[in-house]
């Protein structure tokens, strides 16, 4: 399958026409009060330790990994919206760690970015993370230790956090998929993008996993069943172009935030490292119905990542209560997000990104000092911010300001896309603009979610006072 990138190709930014949408910016209703969560009596333990895991099909050797609780990805952490997250990181590895909650808004002290918001957790140390889960959605947890995040994630330290809605959506099955792409040397050892291949010179092989097991993963459901599929790209450096065969998917949430349900063009979505998509579809109501989630490689090759096979008597256009099946729709809008962003009154900042011959990134003409350097900008709490990302390099970037949900602005006018994002993909030699309301105080990281780029200097920070 050939994928052509045009102006509106990537639902977040790589070229926006894989997903063709019409922007609208309707004001959200006033925020409803959220009841205080019951305090967690005991922390959930996440112990970082070395473990072996089968990432490639047998007879390949198991891979020696760094893991949370003995597996990569670590355990799926499930909560209900309004709960308190209480997690204790216990570090038994020989390197410093932290836990960053990618996609969660606010609470700077618990953002887990060392050395910006906390000191690294040393070998033998521990750290308690406590924060209220105000937004439903699918999020990631992983270390954020500059400049080592790429290697820590590539070696296995990653997992998913699922915050369920107060009122679940009416579906017949709900699947959560942790998608990953591993670079393994000839002995099965994981390699980050900037690490050398094995000592004998053999090239690294890419291995694809779903929930830590060799792809594809398979499930069974009734023909005609309504499926909710939540997927996340946990890789450190792989942009995944995914398409659906055998069912018509509707995107209902991006990066944890609900959006108006829409059909992706050619049933295809681009999923950058760290990105999450919620989709809903009806399995065909026929015997032997089958839905395939397909990964498209740069060489044109295709590989199944996930397959749902129909089994049992076909469901005939009715929901679980016997009523006529309603059209697919998203969860209610998140009323905690700002109803509008006053672009005319915003603080406007450009980040010009270039690269030196040796691979180091420059930001606005100078090498970045990352989180030890001066901030990119400072604003008062409540200030609207417009950020321009000017990519002068030949690399695809995925830029993310921590702590906020952002709007991707249109390239050709003053509107924005009708969904919220955590990050925006910026194609080579292109410029993208985002806007957000700086309503959470603190020192916030801004970096590339292709983590080898962060390690090479594509990292800075800003302050909301």
DRENDO-1510 file (C-alpha; in Angstrom, 1 decimal, always signed):
<recs>
REC; n; res; u; v; w
REC; 1; UNK; +0.0; +0.0; +0.0 .
REC; 2; UNK; +1.4; +3.4; -0.9 .
REC; 3; UNK; +0.7; +6.3; +1.4 .
REC; 4; UNK; +0.8; +9.8; -0.1 .
REC; 5; UNK; +1.3; +12.7; +2.3 .
REC; 6; UNK; -0.5; +15.9; +1.5 .
REC; 7; UNK; -1.3; +19.1; +3.4 .
REC; 8; UNK; -3.6; +17.6; +6.0 .
REC; 9; UNK; -2.2; +14.1; +6.1 .
REC; 10; UNK; -1.2; +13.2; +9.6 .
REC; 11; UNK; -3.8; +13.6; +12.4 .
REC; 12; UNK; -1.5; +15.7; +14.5 .
REC; 13; UNK; +0.6; +17.1; +11.9 .
REC; 14; UNK; +2.8; +15.0; +9.6 .
REC; 15; UNK; +1.0; +16.2; +6.6 .
REC; 16; UNK; -2.6; +16.4; +7.5 .
REC; 17; UNK; -4.4; +14.5; +4.7 .
REC; 18; UNK; -4.4; +11.0; +6.0 .
REC; 19; UNK; -7.1; +12.4; +8.2 .
REC; 20; UNK; -9.3; +15.0; +6.4 .
REC; 21; UNK; -11.2; +17.2; +8.9 .
REC; 22; UNK; -13.1; +20.5; +9.1 .
REC; 23; UNK; -12.1; +22.6; +12.0 .
REC; 24; UNK; -14.6; +24.0; +14.5 .
REC; 25; UNK; -14.1; +25.7; +17.8 .
REC; 26; UNK; -17.4; +25.5; +19.7 .
REC; 27; UNK; -17.2; +26.7; +23.3 .
REC; 28; UNK; -17.4; +23.9; +25.8 .
REC; 29; UNK; -20.0; +24.1; +28.6 .
REC; 30; UNK; -19.0; +25.3; +32.0 .
REC; 31; UNK; -16.9; +22.9; +34.0 .
REC; 32; UNK; -18.8; +20.7; +36.4 .
REC; 33; UNK; -17.4; +20.3; +39.9 .
REC; 34; UNK; -15.4; +17.1; +40.4 .
REC; 35; UNK; -15.8; +15.2; +43.7 .
REC; 36; UNK; -12.6; +14.8; +45.7 .
REC; 37; UNK; -11.1; +11.4; +45.3 .
REC; 38; UNK; -10.8; +8.9; +48.1 .
REC; 39; UNK; -7.2; +8.8; +49.2 .
REC; 40; UNK; -5.3; +5.7; +48.3 .
REC; 41; UNK; -4.3; +3.8; +51.4 .
REC; 42; UNK; -1.2; +2.1; +50.0 .
REC; 43; UNK; +0.9; +2.9; +47.0 .
REC; 44; UNK; +1.0; +0.8; +43.9 .
REC; 45; UNK; +4.6; -0.5; +43.7 .
REC; 46; UNK; +6.5; -0.2; +40.4 .
REC; 47; UNK; +9.9; -1.9; +40.9 .
REC; 48; UNK; +12.4; -1.3; +38.2 .
REC; 49; UNK; +14.4; -4.4; +37.8 .
REC; 50; UNK; +16.3; -6.5; +35.2 .
REC; 51; UNK; +14.3; -9.3; +33.5 .
REC; 52; UNK; +14.4; -11.6; +30.5 .
REC; 53; UNK; +11.5; -11.5; +28.0 .
REC; 54; UNK; +10.7; -13.2; +24.7 .
REC; 55; UNK; +10.5; -10.4; +22.1 .
REC; 56; UNK; +11.1; -12.4; +19.0 .
REC; 57; UNK; +9.4; -15.7; +18.0 .
REC; 58; UNK; +11.1; -18.9; +19.1 .
REC; 59; UNK; +13.7; -20.2; +18.7 .
REC; 60; UNK; +15.2; -16.7; +19.1 .
REC; 61; UNK; +16.8; -16.1; +22.5 .
REC; 62; UNK; +15.0; -14.1; +25.1 .
REC; 63; UNK; +16.1; -10.5; +25.5 .
REC; 64; UNK; +17.6; -9.1; +28.7 .
REC; 65; UNK; +15.6; -6.0; +29.5 .
REC; 66; UNK; +15.2; -3.3; +32.1 .
REC; 67; UNK; +11.5; -3.5; +33.2 .
REC; 68; UNK; +8.9; -2.4; +35.6 .
REC; 69; UNK; +7.6; -5.3; +37.7 .
REC; 70; UNK; +9.4; -7.8; +35.5 .
REC; 71; UNK; +7.8; -7.1; +32.2 .
REC; 72; UNK; +8.0; -4.6; +29.2 .
REC; 73; UNK; +5.7; -2.9; +29.0 .
REC; 74; UNK; +5.1; -2.7; +32.7 .
REC; 75; UNK; +1.7; -3.5; +34.2 .
REC; 76; UNK; -1.3; -1.6; +32.9 .
REC; 77; UNK; -2.3; +0.8; +35.7 .
REC; 78; UNK; -6.1; +1.2; +35.8 .
REC; 79; UNK; -8.0; +4.0; +37.6 .
REC; 80; UNK; -11.3; +5.8; +37.4 .
REC; 81; UNK; -11.5; +9.5; +36.5 .
REC; 82; UNK; -11.3; +11.5; +39.8 .
REC; 83; UNK; -9.2; +8.8; +41.6 .
REC; 84; UNK; -5.8; +9.6; +43.1 .
REC; 85; UNK; -2.8; +8.0; +41.6 .
REC; 86; UNK; -0.4; +6.8; +44.3 .
REC; 87; UNK; +2.6; +5.0; +42.8 .
REC; 88; UNK; +5.9; +4.2; +44.5 .
REC; 89; UNK; +8.9; +3.9; +42.1 .
REC; 90; UNK; +11.5; +1.5; +43.6 .
REC; 91; UNK; +14.8; +1.5; +41.7 .
REC; 92; UNK; +16.8; -1.7; +41.9 .
REC; 93; UNK; +18.7; -1.0; +38.7 .
REC; 94; UNK; +22.2; +0.5; +38.5 .
REC; 95; UNK; +21.1; +3.8; +36.9 .
REC; 96; UNK; +19.0; +6.7; +38.1 .
REC; 97; UNK; +15.4; +6.8; +37.1 .
REC; 98; UNK; +12.1; +8.8; +37.4 .
REC; 99; UNK; +8.5; +8.3; +36.3 .
REC; 100; UNK; +7.0; +10.7; +33.8 .
REC; 101; UNK; +3.3; +10.5; +33.1 .
REC; 102; UNK; +3.2; +11.4; +29.4 .
REC; 103; UNK; -0.1; +13.2; +28.5 .
REC; 104; UNK; -1.3; +14.0; +32.0 .
REC; 105; UNK; -2.1; +17.7; +32.5 .
REC; 106; UNK; -0.9; +19.9; +35.3 .
REC; 107; UNK; +0.8; +19.0; +38.7 .
REC; 108; UNK; +4.3; +20.1; +37.8 .
REC; 109; UNK; +5.8; +18.6; +41.0 .
REC; 110; UNK; +4.7; +15.1; +39.9 .
REC; 111; UNK; +5.7; +15.4; +36.2 .
REC; 112; UNK; +8.8; +13.3; +36.8 .
REC; 113; UNK; +11.4; +15.1; +34.6 .
REC; 114; UNK; +14.9; +15.0; +36.1 .
REC; 115; UNK; +16.6; +17.4; +36.8 .
REC; 116; UNK; +13.8; +19.9; +35.9 .
REC; 117; UNK; +11.0; +19.0; +38.4 .
REC; 118; UNK; +12.7; +16.5; +40.7 .
REC; 119; UNK; +16.1; +14.9; +41.5 .
REC; 120; UNK; +16.7; +11.6; +39.8 .
REC; 121; UNK; +15.9; +8.5; +41.9 .
REC; 122; UNK; +19.3; +6.9; +42.5 .
REC; 123; UNK; +20.0; +3.1; +42.5 .
REC; 124; UNK; +18.4; +1.7; +45.6 .
REC; 125; UNK; +16.2; +4.7; +46.0 .
REC; 126; UNK; +12.4; +5.2; +45.9 .
REC; 127; UNK; +10.0; +8.1; +45.1 .
REC; 128; UNK; +6.3; +8.4; +45.7 .
REC; 129; UNK; +4.1; +10.0; +43.0 .
REC; 130; UNK; +0.7; +11.2; +44.1 .
REC; 131; UNK; -1.7; +13.2; +41.8 .
REC; 132; UNK; -5.3; +13.5; +41.1 .
REC; 133; UNK; -6.5; +12.0; +37.8 .
REC; 134; UNK; -8.8; +14.8; +36.5 .
REC; 135; UNK; -8.9; +13.6; +32.9 .
REC; 136; UNK; -10.1; +10.2; +31.6 .
REC; 137; UNK; -7.9; +8.7; +28.8 .
REC; 138; UNK; -5.0; +6.6; +27.9 .
REC; 139; UNK; -1.5; +7.8; +29.0 .
REC; 140; UNK; +2.1; +6.5; +29.2 .
REC; 141; UNK; +4.6; +6.2; +32.0 .
REC; 142; UNK; +8.3; +6.1; +31.5 .
REC; 143; UNK; +11.6; +7.6; +32.8 .
REC; 144; UNK; +12.4; +11.2; +31.9 .
REC; 145; UNK; +16.1; +11.4; +32.7 .
REC; 146; UNK; +18.0; +13.7; +30.3 .
REC; 147; UNK; +19.9; +12.7; +28.2 .
REC; 148; UNK; +19.3; +9.0; +28.9 .
REC; 149; UNK; +15.5; +8.7; +28.3 .
REC; 150; UNK; +16.0; +7.1; +24.8 .
REC; 151; UNK; +18.1; +4.3; +26.1 .
REC; 152; UNK; +16.0; +3.7; +29.2 .
REC; 153; UNK; +12.8; +3.4; +27.1 .
REC; 154; UNK; +14.5; +1.4; +24.3 .
REC; 155; UNK; +15.7; -1.1; +26.9 .
REC; 156; UNK; +12.2; -1.7; +28.3 .
REC; 157; UNK; +11.2; +0.9; +30.9 .
REC; 158; UNK; +7.7; +1.9; +29.7 .
REC; 159; UNK; +4.0; +1.2; +30.4 .
REC; 160; UNK; +0.4; +2.4; +30.1 .
REC; 161; UNK; -1.9; +4.3; +32.4 .
REC; 162; UNK; -5.6; +4.0; +31.7 .
REC; 163; UNK; -8.1; +6.4; +33.4 .
REC; 164; UNK; -11.6; +5.1; +32.7 .
REC; 165; UNK; -14.5; +7.5; +32.2 .
REC; 166; UNK; -17.1; +7.8; +35.0 .
REC; 167; UNK; -19.7; +6.5; +32.6 .
REC; 168; UNK; -18.2; +3.8; +30.3 .
REC; 169; UNK; -19.1; +3.8; +26.6 .
REC; 170; UNK; -21.5; +1.2; +25.4 .
REC; 171; UNK; -19.4; -1.4; +23.6 .
REC; 172; UNK; -19.2; -5.1; +23.4 .
REC; 173; UNK; -15.4; -5.4; +23.8 .
REC; 174; UNK; -12.7; -2.9; +24.9 .
REC; 175; UNK; -9.1; -3.7; +24.0 .
REC; 176; UNK; -6.0; -1.8; +25.1 .
REC; 177; UNK; -2.9; -2.3; +22.9 .
REC; 178; UNK; +0.7; -1.4; +23.7 .
REC; 179; UNK; +2.5; -1.4; +20.3 .
REC; 180; UNK; +6.3; -1.4; +20.2 .
REC; 181; UNK; +9.2; -1.7; +17.8 .
REC; 182; UNK; +12.5; -3.0; +19.2 .
REC; 183; UNK; +15.9; -2.9; +17.7 .
REC; 184; UNK; +17.7; -6.1; +18.8 .
REC; 185; UNK; +21.3; -7.1; +18.1 .
REC; 186; UNK; +22.3; -10.6; +17.0 .
REC; 187; UNK; +22.1; -11.8; +20.6 .
REC; 188; UNK; +18.7; -10.3; +21.3 .
REC; 189; UNK; +19.9; -7.3; +23.2 .
REC; 190; UNK; +17.9; -4.1; +22.8 .
REC; 191; UNK; +19.5; -1.1; +21.2 .
REC; 192; UNK; +18.6; +2.5; +21.3 .
REC; 193; UNK; +18.8; +4.4; +18.0 .
REC; 194; UNK; +22.1; +6.0; +18.9 .
REC; 195; UNK; +23.7; +2.7; +20.1 .
REC; 196; UNK; +26.1; +0.6; +17.9 .
REC; 197; UNK; +25.1; -2.7; +16.5 .
REC; 198; UNK; +26.4; -5.9; +18.0 .
REC; 199; UNK; +30.1; -6.4; +18.5 .
REC; 200; UNK; +30.3; -8.8; +15.6 .
REC; 201; UNK; +29.0; -6.2; +13.3 .
REC; 202; UNK; +25.6; -7.8; +12.5 .
REC; 203; UNK; +22.9; -5.4; +11.8 .
REC; 204; UNK; +20.1; -4.8; +14.3 .
REC; 205; UNK; +16.8; -6.5; +13.6 .
REC; 206; UNK; +13.5; -4.8; +14.2 .
REC; 207; UNK; +11.0; -6.8; +16.2 .
REC; 208; UNK; +7.4; -5.8; +16.6 .
REC; 209; UNK; +5.5; -6.6; +19.8 .
REC; 210; UNK; +1.9; -6.1; +21.1 .
REC; 211; UNK; +1.7; -6.0; +24.9 .
REC; 212; UNK; +5.3; -7.2; +25.1 .
REC; 213; UNK; +4.7; -10.4; +22.9 .
REC; 214; UNK; +5.7; -11.0; +19.3 .
REC; 215; UNK; +3.1; -9.6; +16.8 .
REC; 216; UNK; +0.4; -10.2; +15.8 .
REC; 217; UNK; -1.9; -10.4; +18.8 .
REC; 218; UNK; -5.3; -12.0; +18.2 .
REC; 219; UNK; -8.7; -11.8; +19.8 .
REC; 220; UNK; -12.2; -13.2; +19.2 .
REC; 221; UNK; -15.5; -11.4; +19.3 .
REC; 222; UNK; -19.0; -11.9; +18.1 .
REC; 223; UNK; -19.6; -11.0; +14.4 .
REC; 224; UNK; -21.2; -7.6; +14.4 .
REC; 225; UNK; -19.8; -6.7; +17.9 .
REC; 226; UNK; -19.0; -3.0; +18.6 .
REC; 227; UNK; -15.3; -2.7; +19.5 .
REC; 228; UNK; -13.4; +0.0; +21.3 .
REC; 229; UNK; -9.7; -0.1; +20.5 .
REC; 230; UNK; -7.2; +2.0; +22.5 .
REC; 231; UNK; -3.7; +1.9; +21.1 .
REC; 232; UNK; -0.4; +3.5; +22.0 .
REC; 233; UNK; +3.0; +3.6; +20.4 .
REC; 234; UNK; +5.5; +2.8; +23.2 .
REC; 235; UNK; +8.6; +2.8; +20.9 .
REC; 236; UNK; +11.4; +5.3; +21.5 .
REC; 237; UNK; +11.8; +6.2; +17.8 .
REC; 238; UNK; +9.4; +4.5; +15.4 .
REC; 239; UNK; +6.6; +6.4; +13.6 .
REC; 240; UNK; +3.9; +3.8; +12.9 .
REC; 241; UNK; +1.6; +4.2; +9.9 .
REC; 242; UNK; -1.4; +1.9; +10.8 .
REC; 243; UNK; -4.3; +1.0; +8.7 .
REC; 244; UNK; -7.5; -1.1; +9.2 .
REC; 245; UNK; -8.7; -3.9; +6.9 .
REC; 246; UNK; -12.1; -5.5; +7.4 .
REC; 247; UNK; -13.9; -2.8; +9.3 .
REC; 248; UNK; -14.5; +1.0; +9.1 .
REC; 249; UNK; -12.9; +2.6; +12.2 .
REC; 250; UNK; -13.9; +5.9; +13.7 .
REC; 251; UNK; -11.4; +7.9; +15.8 .
REC; 252; UNK; -13.1; +9.0; +19.0 .
REC; 253; UNK; -10.1; +10.3; +21.1 .
REC; 254; UNK; -6.6; +11.4; +20.4 .
REC; 255; UNK; -3.9; +11.5; +23.1 .
REC; 256; UNK; -6.5; +10.7; +25.8 .
REC; 257; UNK; -8.9; +13.6; +24.9 .
REC; 258; UNK; -12.3; +13.0; +23.2 .
REC; 259; UNK; -12.9; +14.4; +19.8 .
REC; 260; UNK; -15.8; +14.3; +17.4 .
REC; 261; UNK; -15.9; +10.9; +15.8 .
REC; 262; UNK; -14.4; +10.9; +12.3 .
REC; 263; UNK; -13.3; +8.4; +9.7 .
REC; 264; UNK; -9.6; +8.4; +9.0 .
REC; 265; UNK; -8.8; +8.8; +5.3 .
REC; 266; UNK; -8.1; +5.4; +3.7 .
REC; 267; UNK; -8.7; +3.9; +7.2 .
REC; 268; UNK; -5.1; +4.9; +8.1 .
REC; 269; UNK; -3.7; +6.8; +11.1 .
REC; 270; UNK; -0.1; +7.9; +11.8 .
REC; 271; UNK; +1.0; +7.2; +15.3 .
REC; 272; UNK; +4.2; +8.9; +16.5 .
REC; 273; UNK; +6.2; +7.7; +19.5 .
REC; 274; UNK; +4.1; +8.3; +22.6 .
REC; 275; UNK; +0.9; +9.0; +20.7 .
REC; 276; UNK; -2.4; +7.3; +21.6 .
REC; 277; UNK; -5.6; +6.8; +19.6 .
REC; 278; UNK; -9.0; +5.6; +20.7 .
REC; 279; UNK; -11.0; +4.0; +17.8 .
REC; 280; UNK; -14.4; +2.4; +17.6 .
REC; 281; UNK; -15.8; +0.1; +14.9 .
REC; 282; UNK; -18.4; -2.6; +14.3 .
REC; 283; UNK; -17.1; -6.0; +13.3 .
REC; 284; UNK; -18.9; -7.1; +10.2 .
REC; 285; UNK; -22.0; -9.2; +11.0 .
REC; 286; UNK; -21.0; -12.2; +9.1 .
REC; 287; UNK; -19.5; -15.6; +9.8 .
REC; 288; UNK; -15.7; -15.6; +9.7 .
REC; 289; UNK; -15.6; -11.8; +10.0 .
REC; 290; UNK; -12.1; -10.5; +10.5 .
REC; 291; UNK; -10.5; -7.2; +11.3 .
REC; 292; UNK; -6.7; -6.6; +10.8 .
REC; 293; UNK; -4.6; -3.7; +12.1 .
REC; 294; UNK; -1.7; -3.4; +9.7 .
REC; 295; UNK; +1.7; -1.7; +10.1 .
REC; 296; UNK; +3.2; -0.2; +6.9 .
REC; 297; UNK; +7.0; -0.3; +6.7 .
REC; 298; UNK; +9.2; +2.3; +5.0 .
REC; 299; UNK; +10.1; -0.4; +2.4 .
REC; 300; UNK; +6.4; -0.9; +1.5 .
REC; 301; UNK; +6.1; -4.2; +3.5 .
REC; 302; UNK; +3.0; -4.8; +5.5 .
REC; 303; UNK; +2.7; -6.7; +8.8 .
REC; 304; UNK; -0.3; -7.6; +10.9 .
REC; 305; UNK; -0.1; -6.2; +14.5 .
REC; 306; UNK; -3.6; -7.2; +15.7 .
REC; 307; UNK; -6.4; -9.4; +14.4 .
REC; 308; UNK; -9.9; -9.8; +15.7 .
REC; 309; UNK; -11.7; -12.9; +14.4 .
REC; 310; UNK; -15.5; -13.2; +14.5 .
REC; 311; UNK; -16.7; -16.2; +16.5 .
REC; 312; UNK; -20.3; -17.3; +17.3 .
REC; 313; UNK; -23.7; -16.3; +16.1 .
REC; 314; UNK; -23.7; -12.9; +14.2 .
REC; 315; UNK; -25.1; -9.9; +16.0 .
REC; 316; UNK; -27.9; -8.3; +13.9 .
REC; 317; UNK; -27.7; -4.5; +14.3 .
REC; 318; UNK; -28.7; -4.4; +18.0 .
REC; 319; UNK; -26.9; -3.4; +21.1 .
REC; 320; UNK; -26.5; -5.6; +24.2 .
REC; 321; UNK; -29.9; -4.6; +25.4 .
REC; 322; UNK; -31.6; -5.5; +22.2 .
REC; 323; UNK; -32.2; -1.9; +21.0 .
REC; 324; UNK; -31.3; -0.7; +17.6 .
REC; 325; UNK; -27.6; +0.0; +17.4 .
REC; 326; UNK; -26.8; +3.8; +17.6 .
REC; 327; UNK; -24.3; +5.4; +15.3 .
REC; 328; UNK; -20.7; +5.5; +16.7 .
REC; 329; UNK; -20.0; +8.6; +18.7 .
REC; 330; UNK; -17.2; +9.8; +21.0 .
REC; 331; UNK; -17.3; +10.2; +24.8 .
REC; 332; UNK; -18.5; +13.6; +26.0 .
REC; 333; UNK; -16.1; +16.6; +25.6 .
REC; 334; UNK; -13.7; +17.2; +28.4 .
REC; 335; UNK; -15.2; +20.3; +30.1 .
REC; 336; UNK; -12.0; +21.0; +32.0 .
REC; 337; UNK; -10.3; +22.1; +28.8 .
REC; 338; UNK; -10.5; +25.8; +27.9 .
REC; 339; UNK; -13.5; +26.7; +25.8 .
REC; 340; UNK; -11.4; +29.1; +23.8 .
REC; 341; UNK; -7.8; +30.2; +23.3 .
REC; 342; UNK; -7.5; +33.9; +22.5 .
REC; 343; UNK; -4.9; +33.7; +19.8 .
REC; 344; UNK; -4.8; +37.5; +19.2 .
REC; 345; UNK; -3.8; +38.0; +22.9 .
REC; 346; UNK; -1.3; +35.1; +23.0 .
REC; 347; UNK; +2.4; +35.1; +23.8 .
REC; 348; UNK; +4.0; +34.2; +20.4 .
REC; 349; UNK; +7.2; +32.2; +20.4 .
REC; 350; UNK; +9.0; +30.5; +17.6 .
REC; 351; UNK; +11.4; +27.6; +18.1 .
REC; 352; UNK; +13.7; +27.3; +15.1 .
REC; 353; UNK; +15.2; +23.8; +14.9 .
REC; 354; UNK; +18.4; +23.0; +12.9 .
REC; 355; UNK; +21.1; +20.4; +13.1 .
REC; 356; UNK; +24.8; +20.5; +13.0 .
REC; 357; UNK; +26.9; +18.2; +10.8 .
REC; 358; UNK; +27.7; +16.0; +13.8 .
REC; 359; UNK; +24.0; +15.4; +14.6 .
REC; 360; UNK; +23.5; +17.8; +17.5 .
REC; 361; UNK; +20.4; +20.0; +17.3 .
REC; 362; UNK; +20.4; +23.7; +17.6 .
REC; 363; UNK; +17.5; +25.8; +19.0 .
REC; 364; UNK; +17.1; +29.4; +17.7 .
REC; 365; UNK; +20.7; +29.3; +16.5 .
REC; 366; UNK; +22.5; +27.9; +19.5 .
REC; 367; UNK; +23.1; +24.5; +21.0 .
REC; 368; UNK; +20.5; +23.7; +23.7 .
REC; 369; UNK; +21.5; +23.2; +27.3 .
REC; 370; UNK; +18.3; +21.3; +27.7 .
REC; 371; UNK; +16.8; +21.5; +31.2 .
REC; 372; UNK; +19.9; +23.0; +32.7 .
REC; 373; UNK; +19.8; +26.1; +30.4 .
REC; 374; UNK; +17.6; +29.2; +30.5 .
REC; 375; UNK; +13.9; +28.8; +29.7 .
REC; 376; UNK; +12.6; +29.3; +26.2 .
REC; 377; UNK; +10.0; +31.7; +27.6 .
REC; 378; UNK; +8.2; +32.7; +30.8 .
REC; 379; UNK; +4.5; +33.6; +31.1 .
REC; 380; UNK; +2.1; +34.4; +33.8 .
REC; 381; UNK; -0.5; +31.8; +34.7 .
REC; 382; UNK; -3.6; +32.1; +32.4 .
REC; 383; UNK; -1.7; +33.4; +29.4 .
REC; 384; UNK; -2.6; +32.0; +26.0 .
REC; 385; UNK; +0.5; +30.8; +24.2 .
REC; 386; UNK; +1.2; +30.3; +20.4 .
REC; 387; UNK; +4.2; +28.2; +19.6 .
REC; 388; UNK; +5.7; +27.9; +16.2 .
REC; 389; UNK; +8.0; +24.9; +15.4 .
REC; 390; UNK; +10.2; +25.7; +12.4 .
REC; 391; UNK; +11.9; +22.5; +11.3 .
REC; 392; UNK; +14.9; +23.2; +9.2 .
REC; 393; UNK; +16.2; +19.7; +9.4 .
REC; 394; UNK; +15.7; +16.6; +7.2 .
REC; 395; UNK; +14.2; +14.7; +10.1 .
REC; 396; UNK; +10.5; +14.2; +11.1 .
REC; 397; UNK; +10.0; +15.6; +14.6 .
REC; 398; UNK; +7.3; +15.1; +17.2 .
REC; 399; UNK; +7.3; +18.0; +19.6 .
REC; 400; UNK; +5.6; +18.0; +22.9 .
REC; 401; UNK; +5.2; +20.6; +25.7 .
REC; 402; UNK; +4.6; +18.7; +29.0 .
REC; 403; UNK; +1.6; +19.4; +31.1 .
REC; 404; UNK; -0.9; +20.7; +28.6 .
REC; 405; UNK; -3.3; +19.7; +25.9 .
REC; 406; UNK; -2.7; +21.8; +22.8 .
REC; 407; UNK; -4.5; +22.8; +19.6 .
REC; 408; UNK; -2.9; +22.3; +16.2 .
REC; 409; UNK; -3.4; +25.5; +14.2 .
REC; 410; UNK; -4.2; +25.4; +10.5 .
REC; 411; UNK; -1.3; +26.1; +8.1 .
REC; 412; UNK; -3.3; +28.5; +5.9 .
REC; 413; UNK; -5.7; +30.3; +8.2 .
REC; 414; UNK; -6.3; +31.2; +11.8 .
REC; 415; UNK; -8.4; +28.2; +12.8 .
REC; 416; UNK; -7.4; +25.0; +14.5 .
REC; 417; UNK; -8.1; +21.3; +14.2 .
REC; 418; UNK; -11.1; +20.0; +16.1 .
REC; 419; UNK; -9.1; +17.8; +18.5 .
REC; 420; UNK; -6.6; +18.2; +21.2 .
REC; 421; UNK; -3.1; +16.8; +21.1 .
REC; 422; UNK; -0.1; +16.3; +23.4 .
REC; 423; UNK; +2.4; +16.6; +20.6 .
REC; 424; UNK; +2.6; +17.7; +17.0 .
REC; 425; UNK; +4.4; +16.0; +14.2 .
REC; 426; UNK; +6.5; +18.4; +12.1 .
REC; 427; UNK; +7.7; +17.1; +8.7 .
REC; 428; UNK; +11.2; +17.9; +7.4 .
REC; 429; UNK; +11.6; +21.6; +6.3 .
REC; 430; UNK; +8.1; +22.5; +7.5 .
REC; 431; UNK; +6.6; +24.7; +10.1 .
REC; 432; UNK; +3.7; +23.9; +12.5 .
REC; 433; UNK; +2.0; +26.1; +15.1 .
REC; 434; UNK; +0.2; +25.1; +18.3 .
REC; 435; UNK; -1.8; +27.0; +20.9 .
REC; 436; UNK; -2.6; +26.3; +24.5 .
REC; 437; UNK; -3.7; +28.1; +27.7 .
REC; 438; UNK; -0.8; +28.2; +30.2 .
REC; 439; UNK; -3.1; +27.5; +33.2 .
REC; 440; UNK; -0.8; +25.2; +35.2 .
REC; 441; UNK; +2.2; +26.8; +37.0 .
REC; 442; UNK; +5.7; +25.2; +37.0 .
REC; 443; UNK; +8.7; +24.5; +35.0 .
REC; 444; UNK; +7.6; +22.4; +31.9 .
REC; 445; UNK; +9.7; +20.4; +29.6 .
REC; 446; UNK; +9.5; +20.8; +25.8 .
REC; 447; UNK; +11.2; +18.2; +23.7 .
REC; 448; UNK; +11.0; +15.7; +20.8 .
REC; 449; UNK; +9.2; +12.4; +21.4 .
REC; 450; UNK; +11.6; +10.8; +19.0 .
REC; 451; UNK; +13.8; +10.3; +22.1 .
REC; 452; UNK; +17.1; +10.0; +20.3 .
REC; 453; UNK; +16.5; +13.6; +19.1 .
REC; 454; UNK; +15.9; +14.7; +22.7 .
REC; 455; UNK; +19.2; +13.1; +23.7 .
REC; 456; UNK; +20.9; +15.0; +20.8 .
REC; 457; UNK; +19.8; +18.4; +22.2 .
REC; 458; UNK; +16.2; +18.8; +21.0 .
REC; 459; UNK; +15.0; +19.7; +24.5 .
REC; 460; UNK; +14.3; +22.9; +26.4 .
REC; 461; UNK; +11.7; +24.2; +28.9 .
REC; 462; UNK; +9.4; +27.0; +29.7 .
REC; 463; UNK; +8.0; +28.4; +32.9 .
REC; 464; UNK; +4.4; +29.4; +34.0 .
REC; 465; UNK; +4.5; +31.6; +37.1 .
</recs>
